[in-house]
């Protein structure tokens, strides 16, 4: 199914295939409105995520006021620096509809530490959002997302989850 550009929806722009698999697990939740979310192809690096956002998606978001986007990146142990750098490139008119999330290091590290597949990680993260819990979002490699996650949940939960 495809999204309706004129209704509230969110795009997910993953950095790499591991992040794409996590996003795919997230959308498998039966409580999720699959007509309100679309996973885009991996960009091929966090810098390419930002470039794709600036070159393609920022313009589209100006046209479609109901669109939100999650930039799913690896922070590679440079969270603060990377977050500031990315936010500086987001137009002020869009900042409330752009969410930057990711593993503190790399998804592979999270997969190894919790012994789950990327898809299963996505399922647990989705369930946390549905149930307002932080069972996995509270993990050492994910807890840094708390502020951004709270902002995103407030924005998307009304249309994303049944």
CORCOR-V47773 format. One record per pair of residues at least 12 apart in sequence whose C-alpha atoms are under 8 Angstrom apart, sorted by the first residue. I is the first residue (numbers start at 1). J is the second residue. Records with the same first field share a line. If there is no record, write none. Layout:
# CORCOR-V47773
I = J  J
This chain:
# CORCOR-V47773
1 = 34  35
2 = 35  38
3 = 35  36  37  38
4 = 35  36
5 = 64  66  67
6 = 64  65  66  67
7 = 36  66  67
8 = 36  66  67  68  159
9 = 35  36  37  66  67  68  156  159  160
10 = 36  37  38  67  68  69  70  156
11 = 37  38  39  40  67  68  69  70
12 = 37  38  39  40  69  70  71  72
13 = 39  40  41  42  43  49  69  70  71  72
14 = 39  40  41  42  43  49  71  72  73
15 = 42  43  44  45  46  48  49  71  72  73  74
16 = 42  43  44  45  73
17 = 42
18 = 107  108  118
19 = 42  72  73  107  118
20 = 39  41  42
21 = 118  119  122
22 = 118  119  120  121  122  123
23 = 39  119  122
24 = 39  119  122
25 = 118  119  120  121  122  123
26 = 119  121  122  123  124  125  126
27 = 122  123  126
28 = 123
29 = 123  126  127
31 = 130  161  162
32 = 160  161  162
33 = 159  160  161  162
34 = 160
36 = 159  160
37 = 160
45 = 73
46 = 73  74
49 = 71  73
50 = 71  86  89
54 = 89  90
58 = 90  91  94
61 = 94
62 = 94
67 = 97
68 = 97  98  99
69 = 97  98  99
70 = 98  99  100  101
71 = 98  99  100  101
72 = 100  101  102
73 = 100  101  102  103
74 = 102  103  104  105  106  107
75 = 102  103  104  105  106
76 = 103  104  105  106
77 = 104  105
78 = 104
79 = 104
83 = 100
97 = 155
99 = 148  149  151  152
100 = 148
101 = 145  148  149
102 = 142  145
103 = 141  142
104 = 141  142  144
105 = 141
110 = 141
124 = 136
125 = 137
129 = 153
130 = 161
